[in-house]
Amino acid sequence: MPLIFYIDDSKDDLFYLDYMRRKNVLKADLVTFSQPQEAWEMLQARHGKGEPMPDLLIADLYMPLDGGLLLIRQVSQDPRFAGIRLGVCSGSDAEEDRQRSLAAGAHVFFLKPLNPEDIPLG
């Protein structure tokens, strides 16, 4: 089953996606983080242990100190994580937010709330 890392400082958004997973609407393994640094540390630990990397990492755009975009930039520039598909999510549908996300290294931009049917799993 695909593995997704989801980073968001909103407990409600984290709960919602996990609820969709538990209801089998989102057909993936899901690991959630409320802080970008936690996800970065987990990626490094998994790499160090030779564990599989997530198929998709989704980070919230609007987190303190641009943490979501900083994480996307960090992951996209690290060759150890080249196989991870990167996404940014936001409640904003502003084109400039989408462009900033793609410029940071995201492959896809999602609007919140995340719709499990819009998440690429293959």
Secondary structure as GFF3:
##gff-version 3
##sequence-region A 1 122
A	DSSP	beta_strand	3	7	.	.	.	ID=ss1
A	DSSP	alpha_helix	11	22	.	.	.	ID=ss2
A	DSSP	beta_strand	29	33	.	.	.	ID=ss3
A	DSSP	alpha_helix	36	49	.	.	.	ID=ss4
A	DSSP	beta_strand	56	60	.	.	.	ID=ss5
A	DSSP	three_ten_helix	64	66	.	.	.	ID=ss6
A	DSSP	alpha_helix	67	76	.	.	.	ID=ss7
A	DSSP	three_ten_helix	79	81	.	.	.	ID=ss8
A	DSSP	beta_strand	85	90	.	.	.	ID=ss9
A	DSSP	alpha_helix	95	104	.	.	.	ID=ss10
A	DSSP	beta_strand	108	111	.	.	.	ID=ss11
A	DSSP	three_ten_helix	116	118	.	.	.	ID=ss12
###
